[in-house]
Amino acid sequence: MEPIKTENLAGKEKWLRALYMALFFIISYVVLFLTYAIAVFQFFSHLLTNKPNQRLFTFSQSLNKYFYQITQFITYQEETKPYPFSDWPSDTKN
């Protein structure tokens, strides 16, 4: 195993990314809570009207894509920072 180099720890970009990652960890918990709240609301909407709320259905599609973008960023799969540093994901199926 290679020893840790102190110049690796001094990189400003790495610490800035750590800050962004911490921010997106917090945001991901909010998104997860919203997803659960939408799921409960959709269940009751379906129970009462026999169909899910279309506006929430569309919003939850884009919210799911946003959560995916967050996980891609915090796991180093993607370098592009999610919203608000880029556009909100589209609610289309693509």
C-alpha positions in Angstrom: 0.0 0.0 0.0 1.3 3.4 -1.0 1.9 5.9 1.8 -0.4 8.9 2.1 1.1 12.0 0.5 0.4 15.3 2.3 0.0 17.1 -1.0 -3.0 14.9 -1.7 -4.6 16.3 1.5 -3.9 19.9 0.7 -5.9 19.9 -2.6 -8.5 22.7 -2.4 -10.7 21.0 -5.0 -11.0 17.8 -3.0 -12.1 19.7 0.1 -14.6 21.7 -1.9 -16.0 18.5 -3.3 -16.3 17.1 0.2 -18.3 20.2 1.1 -20.6 19.7 -1.9 -20.9 16.0 -0.9 -22.0 17.0 2.6 -24.5 19.4 1.2 -25.9 16.7 -1.1 -26.1 14.2 1.7 -28.4 16.6 3.6 -30.4 17.3 0.5 -30.8 13.6 -0.2 -32.5 13.1 3.2 -34.9 15.8 2.3 -35.6 14.3 -1.1 -36.1 10.9 0.5 -38.6 12.3 3.0 -40.4 14.0 0.2 -40.5 10.7 -1.7 -42.1 8.9 1.2 -44.6 11.7 1.7 -45.6 11.6 -2.0 -45.9 7.8 -1.7 -48.3 8.1 1.2 -50.3 10.9 -0.5 -50.5 8.9 -3.7 -51.8 5.9 -1.9 -54.6 7.8 -0.3 -55.3 9.6 -3.6 -55.5 6.2 -5.3 -57.7 4.9 -2.5 -60.2 7.8 -2.7 -60.2 8.6 -6.5 -59.1 5.3 -7.9 -56.1 7.0 -9.6 -52.9 8.7 -8.5 -52.5 12.5 -8.5 -51.1 13.2 -12.0 -49.1 16.4 -10.9 -47.5 14.5 -8.1 -46.8 11.6 -10.4 -45.0 13.9 -12.8 -43.1 15.6 -10.0 -42.0 12.4 -8.4 -40.5 11.2 -11.7 -38.2 14.2 -11.8 -37.6 13.9 -8.0 -36.4 10.3 -8.5 -34.1 11.4 -11.3 -32.7 14.1 -9.0 -32.0 11.6 -6.2 -30.3 9.5 -8.8 -28.1 12.4 -9.9 -27.2 13.1 -6.2 -26.1 9.5 -5.7 -24.1 9.5 -8.9 -22.3 12.6 -7.7 -21.6 11.5 -4.1 -20.3 8.1 -5.3 -17.9 9.7 -7.8 -19.8 8.2 -10.8 -20.5 11.7 -12.1 -18.6 15.0 -11.8 -21.5 17.3 -12.6 -23.1 18.7 -9.5 -26.9 18.2 -9.4 -29.5 21.0 -9.0 -29.1 23.9 -8.0 -25.7 23.8 -9.7 -27.2 22.4 -12.9 -30.7 22.2 -14.4 -33.6 20.4 -12.6 -34.1 17.0 -14.2 -36.8 16.7 -16.7 -40.0 14.8 -15.8 -40.1 12.9 -19.0 -39.4 9.1 -19.1 -36.1 9.5 -21.0 
